[in-house]
Amino acid sequence: MRGRSAAMLLALVAAPAVNVLAAPSVRYHWRNVTVGGGGFAPGIVFSRAERGLAYLRTDMGGAYRWDAADRRWVPLQDDTAEPSYMGVESVAPDPIDADLVYLAVGMSARGPAAILRSSDRGAHWRTTPVPFAMGGNEDGRGLGERLAIDPHRPATLLFGSRHDGLWRSDDSAATWRKVESFPLAGLGHPDRPRTTHGGLSFVLFDPARRGRVYVGSADPGAQHLYRSDDGGVTWRAVPGGPRAALLPVKGAVGGDGAVTLSYSDAIGPNGVTDGAVWRYDPGADTWRDVTPPRAAGEVPGGFFGVAVSAQDPRVIAVSTVDRYRPVDTVWRSTDAGARWDELWRRSTRDVSATPFLDFDGAANFGHWIAGLAIDPFDASHAAYVTGATVYATDGFARPGTMRWAPWTRGIEQTAIITLVSPTGGAPLVSGFGDLGGFRHADLARSPAHVHRTPFLTNTNALDYAGAAPLVLVRSGNTHKPVVPDTSLAWSRDGGEAWTPLRLPTSETTPRPDGTPARAQTGSAAITVSADGATFLVESDRPLLTRDRGASWRAVAGLPVGARVTADKADARRFYAVDGERGRVLRSDDGGATFAAAAGRGLPTDLSGARAIGREAANPLVAVPGRAGALWLLVAGTLYHSEDAGERWARATGAAQIDRYGLGKAAPGSDWPALYAVATVDGTRGIYRSTDGGARWVQLNDAAHRWGLRLRVISGDPRRYGRVYVGTDGRGIMYGDPKGESE
C-alpha cells in the first residue's frame, strides 16, 4: 500500500463498525495435498456381498470406501459438520445388500454419538443420534467390530457399547433399545477426563447358523465371552478360555463355526504387554490355546487383529500390538493355529508410493496393527492397518517372499498443526502431528521424506524469511515430555534439508522447580528475520542468534511466552503482542530490544490476542513484501496496521474469526487476500475477503466441511485464490476458484 497507506488507514479508522457484510459463496475445487495415509485406522472390513468392496474406519478422519473401478479410497464423511462424528467407532457393511453400510460414530464420551445408515455406499447418510457414548478416538479404538448386522434378519443390528451395555435395533438403525437380558449393563460413563472403558469389544453373528451371536467384554471381570443361540433374546457366559486378566479384543467366525479370538492385557493401542490367541468350538463347547510362539528376549506385546479365510476355515491370521522388540508382525496359520508362519520375516515393503514411510532408511512392518482382514473373495488378498498406513498384499496365500505395499490412494488421515506458503521455493511447507511435517514441492505427490535432523514428531511452529524464502526455521516436540536433543532446526534450501539449532545449556536444563524448560518441551517457538540472518527463539529467556546458533544473546523487553512475528520485508523489525499488559511490542534493531508501539485503535484488552499453547496459531501476521504491514486477530476480530503497529484499523465486516491467513491480492486490489475459518451469519466455514475484511465470501460448501475440524489456514502469496487448510484428521486440503463472480 505504498503511497496511499496513510489515507486508507485514516478512512478505515473513521469508518463506522457497521455490518456491511455480504457473504455469497464462491465455487471452489477442493483437493487433498497428497501424503498417503499417515494416521491410525483402527479397522478395515471387506464386504461379503460384493467383490472388490471394502471399508476403512479412522479414529479422527471419518470412514472410507474402496472404489475398485477408480482404484482409490473415497472419503465418506467430508460433508459432516459435527466434529465428533469424524471419530468412527465401528463400521458394518450389510452382508446381503452391497449398497447398505452403517457407521457408529462419536469421538469420545464427552461428545455426541450416532449411528449412520447409507443405502448408496456412503454417498449419503441418515443420522440417528443415540444415547450411548462412543470413543472413536479414545483408548480401545482398535477393539471391534462393535456394530454387527444379523445376516439372517438384516434389519436387526446389535451394538456393543463402551459404557452402557448391549443395544439393539430392529428397524435398520432408525431406533435403538437396550438389551436388558444381556448380563453386563456397562460400567457407566467415566468419572475422570481422558479415561474410558473397553466395554463390549465386539459383536459377532455366525453367518451359517441362524440365531447364534457372540459378544466379547473388555471390562474387568471373571467372564469375557457371551453367547446367544436365539438371536439375542437370551444369553449365557461361555466358560473357559484364557485367564481372566486377558481381555478379548476381536473375533472371527469361520465356516466351520469355530471362533478365533485375540486377547490382550489392555485395551490399547498403547500399554499392551501380554496377550494370547484362542479358538472356541461351539459344538463341543471347548477351547484351545493357539497362541503363536515367542522367542527368548522378545517383548511380548498382545494380539489384536484376527481374520479367517472364507474359503478355508483352517487358514487364520492374527496381528500383534506393542511388540516393539523385534517388531510388530502378522502371523498366518493353515492348520487352525497348530503351526504359525511369522510373515514379517519373509516380507518386503514397497513404499515407493509413500516414500516418507522409510523413516530410518527402510520401512518397518508397522506398529499398532489393530486391524487385519482377508478378502472373502480372494484368499491371496489381505490387508492390515498400522499407526501410519494401511498395507495390502496379493500374495497372502503364496509361498516365498511376500510383498506388501501401502493401500492408501485417496486416504489422508493426519492432524495438521501449522503450515506456511513461502514467497519462494516449494509452494507449501507443513508441520504435522506424529509425522513431523513435509516440504510439498508437488501437491499431488507424496513427499520423499519427513522433516529430519532432527526428526520431531510434532512441528509446532514454522517460519520463513520474507525476502530470502529458502531460509526456514521450525520448532517442535517429541512424544516424550522432554525433547532428547534439540527442539529447533533451520533450513537454507526451503525445507529439503535441516540443520539442528542448539541453545545454551542454561536454556535446556530444568527450571529451579524441576519442571522442564520451554525449549525442552518444544514450547519455544522460533522466528526468522526478513533477510534470513537472525533467528529469535521464545525460550524461558528469549534469545537470538545472528550466526546460525554459534552464539546467542538475550533479547531485552520481550516477555516470556510472547509470540514473535518478523516483518516480511524489513529485516530490522520484529513484533509481538504482550496480552497481559495490553501492548503491541516492536523491535527496530533486529530483535535485540523490544519496546511498546503506540497501538492506537486497538482494544485496551489484548488478552484475546494471546497464542495459548505451543500448537496455537500466531494471531499476529506480517504481509509479505510490504514493510510495516500487519494483521492482528483479537477475540475474533481482525485489525490492520500499515505503520509497524503505531496505528490500527478494525475490519468492518461482521465475521467472527477463529483462524486466518494471508494470500496474494486479487487482480486490481491493493489488499492482501484474507482467508479465514470463521462464522458468518451463523454459518461456520472457510471465507475470503479481498477488501480488507469488509466483505466475506464463503469458499467451502455443504460437501466440504471435514467435520469442521480446521486447525490452520493460509493463502498462497504467489497464486491468487489458492488457499491451504490444515484439518484435524483429513490432512491438508487446498482449494482453487472454479471461476467466480462476486
C-alpha positions in Angstrom: 0.0 0.0 0.0 2.9 2.3 -0.6 1.8 5.9 -1.4 -1.6 5.6 0.0 -1.4 3.7 3.2 -2.0 6.7 5.5 -5.1 7.9 3.7 -6.6 4.4 3.6 -5.8 3.9 7.3 -7.5 7.1 8.3 -10.5 6.2 6.3 -10.8 2.9 7.9 -10.4 4.4 11.4 -13.2 6.8 10.6 -15.5 4.2 9.1 -18.3 3.1 11.4 -18.2 -0.5 12.6 -21.4 -1.5 10.9 -22.1 -4.8 9.2 -21.7 -4.2 5.5 -21.2 -7.9 5.1 -22.3 -9.7 2.0 -21.4 -13.4 2.1 -22.2 -15.1 -1.1 -20.4 -18.4 -1.9 -17.7 -18.9 -4.5 -17.4 -22.2 -6.3 -14.1 -23.8 -5.3 -12.4 -27.0 -6.3 -11.1 -28.8 -3.2 -8.3 -31.5 -3.2 -6.1 -33.1 -0.7 -2.4 -32.4 -0.6 -1.1 -35.9 -1.1 0.8 -37.6 1.7 -0.9 -41.0 1.7 -2.4 -42.5 4.9 -0.4 -41.0 7.7 -2.6 -41.8 10.7 -4.2 -44.6 12.7 -7.0 -46.5 11.0 -8.2 -49.0 13.7 -10.4 -51.2 11.5 -10.7 -52.5 7.9 -13.6 -54.6 6.8 -14.2 -56.3 3.4 -17.8 -56.6 2.1 -19.1 -60.1 2.0 -21.8 -59.0 -0.5 -19.6 -57.8 -3.4 -16.1 -58.5 -4.6 -13.7 -55.5 -4.5 -15.7 -53.6 -1.9 -14.1 -52.6 1.4 -14.4 -50.0 4.2 -11.9 -48.4 6.4 -12.6 -46.6 9.7 -10.2 -44.0 11.2 -10.0 -42.5 14.6 -10.4 -38.8 13.7 -10.8 -38.6 9.9 -14.0 -40.4 9.2 -14.6 -43.5 7.1 -13.5 -44.5 3.6 -14.8 -46.9 0.9 -12.6 -48.6 -1.6 -13.7 -47.8 -5.2 -12.4 -50.7 -7.2 -13.2 -49.1 -10.5 -11.3 -46.0 -9.8 -8.7 -47.8 -7.6 -8.8 -45.3 -4.8 -10.3 -44.8 -1.4 -13.3 -42.4 -1.2 -13.8 -40.4 1.9 -17.4 -40.8 3.1 -17.8 -38.0 5.7 -16.4 -34.9 4.2 -19.9 -33.3 4.4 -20.0 -33.9 8.1 -20.4 -30.7 10.2 -20.3 -32.4 13.6 -16.7 -32.7 14.8 -17.4 -35.7 17.0 -18.8 -37.8 14.1 -15.3 -37.9 12.5 -14.2 -40.5 15.1 -15.6 -43.8 13.8 -16.1 -46.4 16.5 -17.3 -49.2 14.1 -18.2 -49.9 10.5 -20.7 -52.6 9.3 -21.3 -53.3 5.6 -24.5 -55.2 5.0 -23.7 -58.9 4.3 -26.5 -59.2 1.7 -27.0 -55.8 0.1 -23.8 -54.3 -1.1 -25.3 -50.8 -1.2 -26.0 -50.8 2.5 -23.5 -49.7 5.1 -23.6 -48.5 8.7 -21.2 -46.4 10.9 -21.1 -46.0 14.6 -19.6 -42.5 15.2 -18.6 -40.5 18.2 -15.1 -39.1 19.1 -15.3 -39.6 22.9 -17.5 -40.0 25.9 -17.8 -36.2 26.1 -19.1 -35.7 22.5 -22.3 -36.6 20.7 -22.7 -40.1 19.2 -24.8 -41.5 16.4 -25.4 -44.5 14.1 -25.3 -43.6 10.4 -27.0 -45.6 7.7 -26.4 -45.3 4.0 -28.2 -47.1 1.1 -25.7 -45.8 -1.5 -22.4 -47.0 -0.1 -21.8 -43.9 2.0 -22.6 -41.2 -0.6 -25.5 -40.0 1.7 -26.3 -40.8 5.3 -29.3 -41.0 7.6 -28.2 -40.0 11.1 -29.7 -41.4 14.3 -28.3 -39.8 17.4 -28.0 -42.4 20.2 -27.9 -42.1 24.0 -24.8 -44.3 24.5 -21.4 -42.7 24.2 -18.6 -43.8 21.9 -14.9 -43.4 21.8 -13.7 -43.4 18.2 -10.6 -41.5 19.2 -10.1 -42.9 22.7 -8.1 -45.9 24.1 -9.8 -49.1 22.9 -10.5 -47.8 19.4 -8.7 -50.9 18.0 -11.3 -53.2 19.5 -14.3 -54.4 17.5 -16.2 -54.5 15.4 -18.8 -53.4 17.9 -21.6 -52.9 15.4 -23.0 -56.0 13.6 -25.8 -56.9 11.3 -27.8 -60.1 11.7 -27.2 -61.8 8.3 -30.5 -63.8 8.7 -32.5 -60.7 9.6 -30.7 -57.7 8.1 -32.9 -55.1 9.7 -31.6 -56.2 13.1 -28.4 -54.8 14.4 -26.6 -55.1 17.7 -24.1 -52.6 19.1 -21.7 -53.3 22.0 -21.2 -50.0 23.8 -18.3 -49.0 25.9 -20.2 -47.8 28.9 -23.9 -48.8 28.6 -24.1 -52.5 27.7 -25.6 -54.0 24.6 -28.1 -52.2 22.3 -30.4 -53.5 19.6 -32.3 -52.1 16.6 -34.9 -54.0 14.6 -35.6 -51.2 12.1 -32.3 -50.8 10.3 -30.8 -48.5 13.0 -33.7 -46.0 13.0 -34.4 -46.7 16.7 -32.4 -48.4 19.4 -33.2 -50.0 22.8 -31.1 -51.5 25.4 -30.9 -55.3 25.6 -31.9 -55.8 29.2 -31.4 -59.5 29.1 -27.7 -59.1 28.4 -25.7 -60.0 31.6 -23.5 -56.9 31.6 -25.2 -53.5 31.9 -22.0 -51.5 31.5 -19.8 -49.6 33.9 -21.3 -46.2 33.2 -19.6 -43.1 31.9 -16.0 -42.5 33.1 -15.8 -40.2 36.1 -12.4 -38.6 35.0 -11.4 -36.9 31.8 -9.3 -38.8 29.3 -10.4 -42.1 30.6 -12.6 -44.7 29.1 -13.8 -48.3 29.4 -13.3 -51.1 26.9 -16.9 -52.2 27.3 -18.3 -54.7 24.8 -15.4 -55.1 22.5 -17.1 -56.9 19.6 -20.4 -58.4 18.3 -20.2 -61.5 16.0 -23.1 -63.2 14.2 -22.4 -66.6 12.8 -23.5 -66.3 9.1 -24.1 -70.0 8.8 -26.1 -70.6 12.0 -29.3 -68.6 12.4 -29.6 -67.1 15.8 -26.1 -67.6 17.0 -24.2 -64.5 18.1 -21.2 -63.8 20.3 -20.3 -60.7 22.3 -16.9 -60.0 23.9 -16.4 -57.9 27.1 -13.1 -56.0 27.5 -14.1 -54.8 31.0 -12.6 -56.4 34.1 -14.5 -59.5 35.2 -14.4 -63.2 35.5 -16.2 -63.9 32.2 -15.4 -62.2 28.9 -17.3 -64.1 26.2 -21.1 -64.3 25.9 -23.2 -66.4 23.5 -26.8 -66.4 22.3 -28.5 -69.1 20.2 -31.8 -67.3 19.8 -30.8 -64.1 18.1 -30.0 -62.2 21.2 -33.1 -62.9 23.3 -31.3 -64.9 26.0 -27.6 -65.0 26.8 -25.1 -67.2 28.7 -21.4 -66.7 29.6 -19.1 -69.1 27.8 -16.8 -70.6 30.5 -13.2 -71.4 29.8 -10.6 -69.7 27.6 -7.5 -67.8 28.9 -7.1 -66.3 32.3 -9.4 -63.5 33.3 -6.7 -60.9 33.2 -6.6 -61.2 29.4 -9.3 -59.2 27.5 -10.9 -60.3 24.2 -10.1 -57.8 21.5 -11.5 -59.1 18.3 -13.0 -62.3 17.0 -13.8 -64.1 13.7 -16.2 -66.9 12.9 -15.0 -69.5 10.4 -17.1 -71.6 8.0 -16.8 -74.5 10.5 -18.4 -72.4 13.2 -15.2 -72.1 15.3 -14.4 -68.7 16.7 -10.8 -67.4 16.7 -10.3 -64.7 19.3 -7.4 -62.4 20.0 -6.6 -61.3 23.6 -4.5 -58.6 25.2 -4.0 -57.4 28.8 -5.1 -53.8 28.0 -7.4 -52.2 25.5 -4.6 -50.4 23.7 -3.3 -49.3 21.4 -0.6 -48.4 23.9 0.2 -50.1 27.2 -0.3 -53.7 25.9 2.3 -56.1 27.5 0.8 -59.5 27.1 -1.8 -61.4 25.0 -2.9 -64.7 23.5 -4.9 -66.3 20.7 -7.6 -68.9 21.5 -10.1 -70.9 19.5 -13.6 -71.8 20.7 -15.5 -74.7 19.3 -19.2 -74.1 20.0 -20.3 -77.6 19.0 -18.1 -79.3 21.7 -18.1 -76.2 23.9 -14.4 -76.4 24.2 -11.4 -74.1 24.0 -7.9 -74.4 22.6 -4.9 -72.2 23.1 -3.3 -71.5 19.7 -1.0 -68.5 20.7 1.9 -68.1 18.3 5.3 -69.0 19.8 7.5 -66.4 21.4 11.3 -66.2 21.2 13.6 -65.6 24.1 14.1 -61.9 24.8 11.1 -60.9 22.8 8.9 -58.1 24.2 5.6 -60.0 24.3 3.0 -57.3 23.4 -0.5 -58.5 22.7 -2.7 -59.7 19.9 -5.4 -57.6 18.2 -6.2 -58.2 14.5 -7.8 -61.6 13.6 -9.1 -63.0 10.3 -10.3 -66.3 8.9 -10.3 -67.2 5.3 -13.8 -67.5 3.8 -12.5 -70.4 1.6 -10.8 -72.5 4.3 -11.6 -72.0 8.0 -8.3 -73.6 8.9 -6.5 -70.6 7.4 -6.4 -67.9 10.2 -4.2 -64.9 10.8 -3.6 -62.6 13.8 -1.5 -59.5 14.4 0.5 -58.2 17.3 0.3 -54.8 19.0 3.1 -53.2 21.1 5.6 -56.0 20.4 8.4 -53.4 19.9 11.2 -55.9 20.1 11.8 -57.2 17.5 8.8 -55.6 15.7 5.0 -56.0 15.4 4.1 -58.7 13.0 1.3 -60.7 11.4 1.1 -64.5 11.9 -0.6 -66.9 9.4 -1.6 -70.5 10.0 -3.0 -73.0 7.6 -4.0 -75.6 10.2 -6.2 -73.6 12.6 -3.3 -72.5 14.8 -1.3 -75.7 15.2 1.7 -74.1 13.4 2.3 -70.5 12.6 4.2 -68.6 9.9 5.6 -65.2 11.0 5.1 -63.0 7.9 7.4 -60.2 9.0 10.4 -62.5 8.5 9.6 -63.2 4.8 8.0 -59.9 3.8 9.2 -56.9 1.9 7.5 -53.5 1.8 7.3 -51.4 -1.4 6.7 -47.8 -0.2 7.5 -46.0 -3.4 4.0 -44.5 -3.5 4.5 -43.0 0.0 8.3 -42.9 0.5 8.1 -40.9 3.8 7.5 -44.3 5.5 11.2 -45.0 5.1 11.8 -43.2 8.4 15.1 -44.9 9.0 16.1 -45.9 5.5 13.7 -48.9 5.4 10.0 -49.1 6.3 9.4 -51.5 9.1 6.4 -53.9 9.2 4.4 -51.5 11.2 3.1 -50.7 14.7 -0.4 -50.7 16.2 -1.6 -53.4 13.9 -5.1 -53.4 15.3 -7.0 -54.2 12.1 -6.4 -57.3 9.9 -8.6 -58.7 7.1 -8.5 -61.4 4.4 -10.6 -60.7 1.3 -13.5 -63.1 1.4 -13.4 -63.4 -2.4 -9.6 -63.8 -2.8 -7.6 -65.6 -0.1 -4.4 -64.2 -1.5 -5.5 -60.6 -0.9 -5.1 -59.4 2.6 -4.6 -56.1 4.4 -3.6 -54.7 7.8 -3.5 -51.3 9.4 -0.8 -49.6 11.3 -0.4 -46.3 13.1 0.8 -44.7 9.9 -0.5 -46.5 6.9 -2.6 -49.4 5.5 -0.6 -52.3 3.9 -2.0 -54.8 1.4 -0.7 -57.8 -0.4 -1.8 -60.1 -3.3 0.5 -62.9 -2.1 -1.1 -63.8 1.2 -1.7 -67.4 0.2 1.6 -67.9 -1.7 5.0 -69.2 -0.5 8.2 -67.2 -0.7 8.8 -63.5 -0.3 5.5 -61.7 0.4 5.4 -58.1 -1.0 3.3 -55.6 0.9 2.6 -52.0 -0.4 0.7 -49.1 1.1 -3.0 -49.3 0.2 -3.7 -45.7 0.7 -4.5 -43.9 -2.5 -7.2 -41.4 -1.5 -6.6 -41.7 2.2 -5.3 -38.6 4.0 -5.7 -39.1 7.7 -3.4 -36.7 9.6 -3.6 -33.9 12.0 -2.0 -30.6 10.9 -0.5 -28.2 13.4 1.0 -25.5 11.2 1.9 -24.6 7.6 3.5 -21.9 5.6 3.3 -20.9 1.9 6.6 -19.1 1.3 7.2 -16.4 -1.3 9.8 -18.7 -3.0 10.7 -22.4 -3.1 8.1 -25.1 -2.6 4.5 -23.8 -2.5 3.9 -25.4 0.9 5.8 -26.5 3.9 3.8 -28.2 6.7 4.0 -29.2 10.4 2.1 -32.3 11.3 1.3 -34.1 14.5 3.1 -37.5 14.8 4.8 -37.3 11.4 6.7 -34.0 11.9 5.7 -32.5 8.5 6.9 -32.1 5.0 8.2 -30.0 2.2 5.5 -30.2 -0.5 7.2 -29.5 -3.8 4.4 -31.3 -5.7 1.0 -31.2 -4.0 -0.2 -34.3 -5.9 2.8 -36.5 -4.9 3.7 -37.9 -1.6 6.9 -36.2 -0.3 10.1 -38.0 -0.3 10.6 -37.7 3.5 9.5 -36.1 6.7 11.4 -33.2 8.3 14.7 -34.7 9.6 17.8 -33.8 11.5 16.2 -33.5 13.9 13.0 -35.6 13.5 10.4 -34.1 15.8 7.2 -36.0 15.9 5.2 -32.7 16.1 6.2 -29.5 14.4 4.6 -26.6 16.3 6.0 -23.5 14.7 7.3 -22.8 11.2 8.5 -19.5 9.7 10.3 -18.4 6.5 12.4 -15.3 5.7 10.2 -12.9 3.8 13.0 -11.7 1.5 15.0 -14.9 1.5 12.2 -17.5 1.4 14.5 -20.6 1.2 15.6 -19.9 4.8 13.1 -21.6 7.1 13.0 -22.3 10.8 10.9 -24.8 12.9 10.4 -25.9 16.4 8.6 -28.9 17.8 8.4 -31.7 20.3 8.6 -35.5 20.5 6.1 -37.8 22.2 8.3 -37.7 25.3 7.9 -35.0 27.9 11.4 -33.7 27.2 13.0 -33.5 23.7 16.1 -35.6 24.0 18.4 -33.4 21.8 17.0 -30.2 20.4 13.6 -28.8 19.5 14.9 -26.4 16.9 16.1 -26.5 13.3 16.8 -24.3 10.3 16.9 -24.9 6.6 18.8 -23.0 3.8 17.1 -24.8 0.9 13.4 -24.3 1.5 12.9 -27.3 3.9 14.6 -30.1 1.9 17.4 -30.4 4.4 17.6 -29.2 8.0 20.3 -28.4 10.5 19.8 -28.6 14.3 19.9 -25.5 16.4 21.1 -25.9 19.9 20.5 -23.3 22.6 23.0 -22.7 25.5 22.8 -25.4 28.1 21.3 -23.0 30.6 18.2 -22.8 28.4 17.8 -26.6 28.1 18.1 -27.6 31.7 15.1 -27.9 34.1 13.8 -24.8 35.9 14.6 -24.3 39.6 11.3 -26.0 40.5 12.3 -29.1 38.4 9.9 -28.6 35.6 11.3 -28.7 32.0 12.4 -25.6 30.2 10.2 -24.4 27.3 12.9 -25.4 24.9 13.0 -28.9 26.3 9.3 -29.4 25.7 9.1 -27.9 22.3 7.1 -24.9 23.5 9.7 -22.3 22.4 8.7 -21.0 19.0 11.3 -19.7 16.6 11.1 -16.8 14.1 13.4 -15.7 11.3 14.1 -12.1 10.1 13.2 -11.0 6.6 16.7 -11.4 5.3 17.2 -14.8 7.0 20.1 -13.7 9.1 18.5 -13.6 12.6 16.7 -16.3 14.4 14.8 -15.4 17.6 13.7 -18.1 20.0 11.0 -17.7 22.6 12.8 -19.7 25.3 12.4 -19.0 29.0 14.9 -16.2 28.5 14.2 -15.1 24.9 17.4 -15.4 22.8 18.5 -14.5 19.3 21.4 -15.6 17.1 22.9 -13.9 14.0 25.4 -16.7 13.3 23.2 -19.8 12.9 23.5 -20.8 16.6 27.2 -20.4 17.1 26.5 -17.7 19.7 23.3 -16.4 21.4 22.4 -13.2 23.1 19.5 -12.3 25.4 16.5 -10.3 24.0 15.5 -7.3 26.1 11.9 -6.2 26.7 10.2 -9.3 25.4 8.0 -11.2 28.0 8.3 -14.9 28.3 5.8 -16.7 26.1 5.0 -13.8 23.8 4.7 -15.0 20.2 7.0 -13.1 17.9 6.4 -12.1 14.3 9.1 -11.0 11.9 8.4 -8.2 9.4 8.4 -9.9 5.9 10.3 -7.0 4.2 12.3 -5.1 6.8 14.9 -7.3 8.5 15.3 -4.8 11.4 11.8 -5.3 12.6 10.1 -7.9 14.8 6.8 -7.6 16.6 5.0 -9.3 19.5 1.8 -8.9 21.5 2.0 -8.6 25.2 -1.5 -9.7 26.0 -1.1 -9.4 29.8 -0.2 -5.7 29.6 -2.3 -4.9 26.5 0.6 -3.8 24.3 2.0 -4.4 20.9 5.8 -4.6 21.1 8.2 -3.8 18.3 11.9 -4.2 17.8 13.7 -1.9 15.4 17.2 -3.3 15.9 16.9 -6.8 14.6 15.3 -8.3 17.7 17.8 -7.1 20.2 15.3 -5.0 22.2 11.6 -4.6 22.2 9.5 -1.6 23.2 5.8 -0.7 23.0 4.4 0.7 19.8 1.7 3.2 20.1 -1.0 0.7 19.2 -3.7 3.4 18.6 -7.0 1.9 17.5 -6.6 -1.4 19.3 -8.7 -2.5 22.3 -7.2 -1.9 25.7 -7.7 -5.6 26.5 -5.5 -7.7 24.2 -5.8 -10.9 26.2 -7.8 -12.3 23.3 -4.7 -12.0 21.1 -2.5 -14.4 23.0 -1.4 -17.7 21.5 -2.1 -20.1 24.3 -0.3 -23.4 23.9 2.6 -24.5 21.7 0.3 -25.5 18.9 -1.7 -22.3 18.8 -1.6 -20.2 15.6 0.1 -16.8 15.9 -2.5 -14.1 16.0 -0.1 -11.5 14.5 0.8 -11.9 10.8 3.0 -9.8 8.6 2.2 -9.1 5.0 4.8 -10.5 2.5 6.7 -7.8 0.6 5.3 -4.9 2.5 7.3 -3.4 5.3 5.4 -2.5 8.4 2.1 -4.1 7.2 0.5 -6.3 9.9 -2.7 -8.1 10.7 -3.8 -9.0 14.2 -6.7 -11.2 15.5 -8.2 -10.1 18.8 -11.0 -12.1 20.2 -12.4 -13.0 16.8 -12.0 -9.5 15.2 -9.2 -8.5 12.8 -7.2 -5.3 13.0 -4.8 -3.9 10.4 -1.7 -1.6 10.6 0.4 -0.1 7.8 2.9 1.7 10.0 4.6 -1.1 12.1 2.0 -1.2 14.8 1.6 2.5 15.6 -2.0 2.9 14.3 -4.6 0.1 13.8 -7.9 -0.1 12.0 -10.7 -2.6 12.7 -12.0 -4.6 9.8 -15.6 -3.6 9.4 -17.1 -7.0 8.4 -19.1 -9.0 10.9 -17.2 -12.3 10.6 -16.3 -14.0 13.9 -12.9 -15.3 13.1 -11.2 -18.4 14.6 -8.1 -18.6 12.4 -6.8 -16.6 9.4 -4.0 -16.2 6.9 -2.9 -14.0 4.0 -2.6 -14.7 0.3 -1.8 -12.9 -2.9 -4.0 -9.9 -3.6 -6.9 -10.2 -6.1 -6.2 -8.6 -9.5 -6.5 -4.8 -9.2 -6.6 -4.9 -5.4 -4.0 -3.4 -3.0 -5.3 -5.6 -0.1 -3.8 -9.0 0.5 -6.4 -11.7 0.2 -7.6 -12.7 3.7 -8.6 -16.3 4.3 -10.3 -17.3 7.5 -12.0 -20.1 9.4 -14.9 -18.0 10.6 -18.6 -17.8 11.4 -20.7 -15.5 9.3 -24.5 -15.2 9.8 -24.4 -18.3 12.0 -22.5 -20.5 9.4 -19.0 -21.7 10.3 -16.8 -22.3 7.3 -13.9 -21.1 5.2 -14.2 -17.5 4.0 -12.2 -15.0 1.9 -12.1 -11.2 1.8 -10.4 -9.1 -0.9 -11.2 -5.7 0.5 -9.5 -5.7 3.9 -12.2 -7.7 5.8 -15.3 -5.6 5.0 -16.9 -8.3 2.8 -16.5 -12.0 3.0 -17.4 -14.8 0.7 -17.7 -18.5 1.6 -15.4 -20.9 -0.2 -16.5 -24.3 1.1 -19.9 -25.8 0.7 -22.0 -28.5 2.3 -20.0 -31.2 0.7 -16.7 -29.9 2.0 -16.8 -29.5 5.8 -14.5 -32.2 7.1 -16.2 -32.2 10.5 -15.3 -28.5 10.8 -12.1 -29.8 12.4 -10.0 -27.0 11.0 -6.7 -26.0 12.7 -4.8 -23.7 10.4 -5.3 -21.7 7.2 -3.2 -19.7 4.8 -3.4 -18.3 1.3 -0.6 -18.6 -1.3 1.5 -15.4 -1.7 2.2 -16.3 -5.4 -1.2 -17.5 -6.6 -4.4 -15.5 -6.1 -7.3 -17.6 -4.9 -5.3 -20.6 -3.6 -5.9 -21.5 0.0 -4.5 -24.2 2.2 -6.5 -25.6 5.1 -4.9 -27.8 7.7 -7.5 -30.2 9.2 -7.5 -32.3 12.3 -7.9 -35.7 10.8 -8.3 -35.2 7.0 -4.8 -33.9 6.2 -4.3 -30.6 4.2 -7.0 -29.5 1.8 -6.2 -26.9 -0.8 -8.8 -25.0 -2.8 -8.7 -23.1 -6.1 -11.6 -21.0 -7.5 -13.5 -22.6 -10.3 -14.4 -19.2 -11.8 -16.1 -16.6 -9.7 -18.5 -13.7 -9.9 -18.6 -11.6 -6.8 
